[in-house]
Amino acid sequence: MGSAYLTLKDGVQIFYKDWGPRNAPVVLFHHGWPLTSDDWDGQMQFFLMNGYRVIAHDRRGHGRSTQTSSGNDMDTYAADVGELTATLDLKNAIHVGHSTGGGELARYLARAAPGRVSKAVLMSAVPPIMVKSAKNPGGTPIDLFDGLRAQMRDNRAQFYRDLAIGPFYGFNRPGAKGSTGTVDNWWRQGMMGGIDAQYECIKAFSETDFTEDLKKIDVPTLVMHGDDDQIVPYADAGPLSAKLLKRGTLKTYGGFPHGMPTTQARVINADLLAFFRA
């Protein structure tokens, strides 16, 4: 038990952490863009100390996993999770997905083999769909995502610094207390991954429609979203996902930012623990 690599069917190597007793209840974490499993440090340590077996992987193209130029889409991300859970033979696991990881999780849950999952959490997550269209008039205009791609091409390192200093954690809000360590850690994780995979992932997280996936999910699912999320706007995400889920519960956090698992870890961890134990 520690960290390891799983070689997938297409030869891609996925890095993952697996800590805690084999017979303990399992929590598997899905990270956001453009980060890594390290983004769950505050949750992994907390739940390990509370008697859980905790698992988190670096999505293909991200972190320590293979820097792929193919398969950077939600179908493949979900299939990768399927291979990981099958290899580890996980049963009745709890899954938690943040941001893009929430999209990956929704697609995986809709296809997961019976008995693999007991509960799920979508946190600051991208479903049902982010991009604005005639069907999704409250969505984010495609121009914004084109702007993200342009900034990546021009200077990924500076763009990632600016995103972490600014809207991701809400450090750009009046009176907000920033954290140099948090910003540096975000930048470190982002720069570990491959630019091509991260570039392609913007399309995956912004244009994938998870409506039908959400309708298929039949396990109890907690939807956690801050109403000051500047990355995945609250009104077009959390409430809409909760309505589509068969057994969904929405928990709204007043004033919390997109990166609330880090900035408000104590509150988030306590609420996760209560949901896991319910």
GIHUSUL-V633899 format. One record per residue. N is the residue number from 1. RES is the residue in three letters. SS is DSSP state (hx for helix, st for strand, lp for the rest). PHI is phi in radians with two decimals (999 if undefined). PSI is psi in degrees with one decimal (999 if undefined). Layout:
# GIHUSUL-V633899
{{N:RES:SS:PHI:PSI} {N:RES:SS:PHI:PSI}}
This chain:
# GIHUSUL-V633899
{{1:MET:lp:999:124.2} {2:GLY:st:3.03:-116.3} {3:SER:st:-2.22:153.6} {4:ALA:st:-2.81:176.0} {5:TYR:st:-2.09:139.4} {6:LEU:st:-1.93:124.9} {7:THR:st:-1.55:116.7} {8:LEU:lp:-1.38:173.5} {9:LYS:lp:-1.05:-29.9} {10:ASP:lp:-1.61:9.0} {11:GLY:lp:1.60:-9.4} {12:VAL:lp:-1.20:137.9} {13:GLN:st:-1.76:125.3} {14:ILE:st:-1.85:122.7} {15:PHE:st:-1.44:137.7} {16:TYR:st:-2.58:155.4} {17:LYS:st:-1.88:144.1} {18:ASP:st:-2.55:99.3} {19:TRP:st:-2.06:143.7} {20:GLY:lp:1.89:169.9} {21:PRO:lp:-1.11:141.1} {22:ARG:lp:-1.03:-32.5} {23:ASN:lp:-1.61:5.0} {24:ALA:lp:-1.43:157.2} {25:PRO:lp:-1.06:141.4} {26:VAL:st:-1.76:136.2} {27:VAL:st:-2.15:125.2} {28:LEU:st:-2.00:126.5} {29:PHE:st:-1.84:139.5} {30:HIS:st:-2.05:118.1} {31:HIS:lp:-1.46:166.0} {32:GLY:lp:-1.58:176.1} {33:TRP:lp:-1.45:142.7} {34:PRO:lp:-1.76:43.4} {35:LEU:lp:-1.63:-156.5} {36:THR:lp:-2.51:179.8} {37:SER:hx:-1.08:-20.4} {38:ASP:hx:-1.09:-22.4} {39:ASP:hx:-1.14:-13.9} {40:TRP:hx:-1.70:14.5} {41:ASP:hx:-0.89:-46.3} {42:GLY:hx:-1.13:-26.8} {43:GLN:hx:-1.58:-40.8} {44:MET:hx:-1.03:-47.7} {45:GLN:hx:-1.17:-41.7} {46:PHE:hx:-1.06:-48.6} {47:PHE:hx:-1.35:-27.6} {48:LEU:hx:-1.08:-42.4} {49:MET:hx:-1.26:-16.1} {50:ASN:lp:-1.76:18.7} {51:GLY:lp:1.58:13.6} {52:TYR:lp:-1.74:156.2} {53:ARG:st:-1.61:121.5} {54:VAL:st:-2.00:135.5} {55:ILE:st:-2.32:138.7} {56:ALA:st:-2.64:143.1} {57:HIS:st:-2.13:157.9} {58:ASP:lp:-1.57:119.2} {59:ARG:lp:-0.98:149.5} {60:ARG:lp:-0.90:138.2} {61:GLY:lp:1.47:-10.6} {62:HIS:lp:-2.00:152.7} {63:GLY:lp:0.98:-127.2} {64:ARG:lp:-1.64:-0.7} {65:SER:lp:-1.37:166.2} {66:THR:lp:-0.97:134.5} {67:GLN:lp:-1.41:81.4} {68:THR:lp:-1.31:151.3} {69:SER:lp:-1.96:11.9} {70:SER:lp:-2.50:158.9} {71:GLY:lp:1.33:17.0} {72:ASN:lp:-1.55:65.4} {73:ASP:lp:-2.56:163.6} {74:MET:hx:-1.15:-34.2} {75:ASP:hx:-1.07:-44.7} {76:THR:hx:-1.25:-40.9} {77:TYR:hx:-0.97:-45.3} {78:ALA:hx:-1.17:-38.6} {79:ALA:hx:-1.13:-37.0} {80:ASP:hx:-1.09:-43.1} {81:VAL:hx:-1.10:-39.1} {82:GLY:hx:-1.06:-41.3} {83:GLU:hx:-1.15:-40.5} {84:LEU:hx:-1.13:-46.9} {85:THR:hx:-1.18:-33.1} {86:ALA:hx:-1.23:-42.1} {87:THR:hx:-1.08:-41.6} {88:LEU:lp:-1.46:-6.2} {89:ASP:lp:0.91:51.9} {90:LEU:lp:-1.34:136.3} {91:LYS:lp:-2.24:136.6} {92:ASN:lp:0.95:38.1} {93:ALA:st:-1.36:152.3} {94:ILE:st:-1.70:133.5} {95:HIS:st:-2.03:137.2} {96:VAL:st:-2.22:123.2} {97:GLY:st:-2.14:129.2} {98:HIS:st:-1.88:131.2} {99:SER:lp:1.01:-119.6} {100:THR:hx:-1.04:-34.4} {101:GLY:hx:-1.08:-26.7} {102:GLY:hx:-1.22:-33.3} {103:GLY:hx:-1.20:-46.9} {104:GLU:hx:-0.96:-43.7} {105:LEU:hx:-1.15:-44.1} {106:ALA:hx:-1.02:-43.5} {107:ARG:hx:-1.19:-39.1} {108:TYR:hx:-1.11:-46.2} {109:LEU:hx:-1.04:-37.3} {110:ALA:hx:-1.17:-17.6} {111:ARG:hx:-2.08:-3.2} {112:ALA:lp:-1.12:145.2} {113:ALA:lp:-1.16:146.1} {114:PRO:lp:-0.97:137.5} {115:GLY:lp:1.57:-8.1} {116:ARG:lp:-1.34:-33.3} {117:VAL:st:-2.17:137.9} {118:SER:st:-1.87:-38.7} {119:LYS:st:-2.59:163.7} {120:ALA:st:-2.55:155.8} {121:VAL:st:-2.33:126.3} {122:LEU:st:-1.87:112.6} {123:MET:st:-2.04:121.1} {124:SER:lp:0.83:39.8} {125:ALA:lp:-1.57:154.3} {126:VAL:lp:-1.29:-26.1} {127:PRO:lp:-1.08:157.2} {128:PRO:lp:-1.27:-45.4} {129:ILE:lp:-2.81:139.8} {130:MET:lp:-1.52:-44.8} {131:VAL:st:-1.20:143.0} {132:LYS:lp:-1.30:139.4} {133:SER:lp:-2.75:179.3} {134:ALA:lp:-1.06:-34.7} {135:LYS:lp:-1.40:-20.3} {136:ASN:lp:-2.29:68.2} {137:PRO:lp:-1.14:-20.5} {138:GLY:lp:-1.55:4.3} {139:GLY:lp:-1.32:178.8} {140:THR:st:-1.52:129.0} {141:PRO:lp:-1.01:144.3} {142:ILE:hx:-1.05:-26.0} {143:ASP:hx:-1.02:-34.7} {144:LEU:hx:-1.13:-42.4} {145:PHE:hx:-1.24:-34.1} {146:ASP:hx:-1.10:-34.9} {147:GLY:hx:-1.16:-38.7} {148:LEU:hx:-1.07:-44.1} {149:ARG:hx:-1.10:-41.3} {150:ALA:hx:-1.11:-41.8} {151:GLN:hx:-1.16:-34.3} {152:MET:hx:-1.11:-44.8} {153:ARG:hx:-1.13:-39.6} {154:ASP:hx:-1.29:-44.7} {155:ASN:hx:-2.91:83.2} {156:ARG:hx:-1.02:-41.7} {157:ALA:hx:-1.06:-45.4} {158:GLN:hx:-1.25:-38.9} {159:PHE:hx:-1.04:-43.7} {160:TYR:hx:-1.18:-35.3} {161:ARG:hx:-1.11:-46.1} {162:ASP:hx:-1.14:-37.8} {163:LEU:hx:-1.16:-40.1} {164:ALA:hx:-1.27:-39.4} {165:ILE:hx:-1.17:-31.3} {166:GLY:hx:-1.72:-108.3} {167:PRO:hx:-1.32:-23.4} {168:PHE:hx:-1.03:-47.5} {169:TYR:lp:-1.80:4.7} {170:GLY:lp:1.27:17.7} {171:PHE:lp:-1.21:-10.3} {172:ASN:lp:-1.53:-1.1} {173:ARG:lp:-1.39:146.3} {174:PRO:lp:-0.98:129.4} {175:GLY:lp:1.44:-2.8} {176:ALA:lp:-1.20:140.1} {177:LYS:lp:-1.70:111.0} {178:GLY:lp:-1.32:173.0} {179:SER:lp:-2.47:111.3} {180:THR:hx:-1.05:-41.0} {181:GLY:hx:-1.09:-42.6} {182:THR:hx:-1.11:-43.4} {183:VAL:hx:-1.11:-46.2} {184:ASP:hx:-1.07:-38.5} {185:ASN:hx:-1.20:-39.4} {186:TRP:hx:-1.05:-47.7} {187:TRP:hx:-1.08:-42.9} {188:ARG:hx:-1.02:-47.4} {189:GLN:hx:-1.12:-44.1} {190:GLY:hx:-1.08:-42.3} {191:MET:hx:-1.30:-12.9} {192:MET:hx:-1.21:-29.8} {193:GLY:lp:-1.48:172.5} {194:GLY:lp:-1.48:134.4} {195:ILE:hx:-1.09:-36.7} {196:ASP:hx:-1.15:-45.7} {197:ALA:hx:-1.09:-42.0} {198:GLN:hx:-1.20:-35.7} {199:TYR:hx:-1.10:-48.4} {200:GLU:hx:-1.15:-30.3} {201:CYS:hx:-1.15:-24.7} {202:ILE:hx:-1.05:-43.5} {203:LYS:hx:-1.11:-41.6} {204:ALA:hx:-1.08:-45.7} {205:PHE:hx:-1.40:-23.4} {206:SER:hx:-1.67:-28.7} {207:GLU:hx:-1.93:-8.6} {208:THR:lp:-1.30:132.2} {209:ASP:lp:-1.69:116.3} {210:PHE:lp:-1.76:11.7} {211:THR:hx:-0.96:-50.6} {212:GLU:hx:-1.21:-32.5} {213:ASP:hx:-1.07:-48.2} {214:LEU:hx:-1.05:-38.0} {215:LYS:hx:-1.15:-26.6} {216:LYS:hx:-1.50:-18.1} {217:ILE:lp:-1.25:125.5} {218:ASP:lp:-2.08:11.3} {219:VAL:lp:-1.73:155.9} {220:PRO:st:-0.98:128.5} {221:THR:st:-2.29:122.9} {222:LEU:st:-1.65:125.4} {223:VAL:st:-1.83:114.0} {224:MET:st:-1.96:126.1} {225:HIS:st:-2.64:134.5} {226:GLY:st:-1.46:140.5} {227:ASP:lp:-1.46:1.9} {228:ASP:lp:-2.00:33.0} {229:ASP:lp:-1.31:114.7} {230:GLN:lp:-1.62:-3.3} {231:ILE:lp:-1.78:-51.7} {232:VAL:lp:-2.05:93.0} {233:PRO:lp:-0.94:133.0} {234:TYR:hx:-0.93:-51.8} {235:ALA:hx:-1.08:-28.3} {236:ASP:hx:-1.73:11.3} {237:ALA:lp:-2.31:-86.8} {238:GLY:hx:-0.84:-56.9} {239:PRO:hx:-1.07:-38.3} {240:LEU:hx:-1.19:-40.1} {241:SER:hx:-1.12:-44.3} {242:ALA:hx:-1.04:-37.1} {243:LYS:hx:-1.21:-31.4} {244:LEU:hx:-1.40:-24.0} {245:LEU:lp:-1.32:142.6} {246:LYS:lp:-1.17:-37.1} {247:ARG:lp:-2.31:46.7} {248:GLY:st:-1.61:145.1} {249:THR:st:-2.26:127.8} {250:LEU:st:-1.69:131.0} {251:LYS:st:-2.16:116.2} {252:THR:st:-1.75:136.2} {253:TYR:st:-1.99:109.4} {254:GLY:lp:-1.13:121.0} {255:GLY:lp:1.40:-1.2} {256:PHE:lp:-1.37:144.7} {257:PRO:lp:-1.55:-179.0} {258:HIS:lp:-1.06:-43.4} {259:GLY:lp:-1.48:35.5} {260:MET:hx:-1.11:-23.5} {261:PRO:hx:-1.07:-25.1} {262:THR:hx:-1.63:-51.6} {263:THR:hx:-1.29:-29.5} {264:GLN:lp:-2.14:43.5} {265:ALA:hx:-1.00:-39.6} {266:ARG:hx:-1.10:-43.8} {267:VAL:hx:-1.17:-47.6} {268:ILE:hx:-1.10:-44.8} {269:ASN:hx:-1.10:-41.2} {270:ALA:hx:-1.11:-41.4} {271:ASP:hx:-1.23:-37.1} {272:LEU:hx:-1.08:-46.3} {273:LEU:hx:-1.06:-43.2} {274:ALA:hx:-1.07:-41.0} {275:PHE:hx:-1.18:-41.3} {276:PHE:hx:-1.09:-38.5} {277:ARG:hx:-1.47:-14.2} {278:ALA:lp:-1.15:999}}
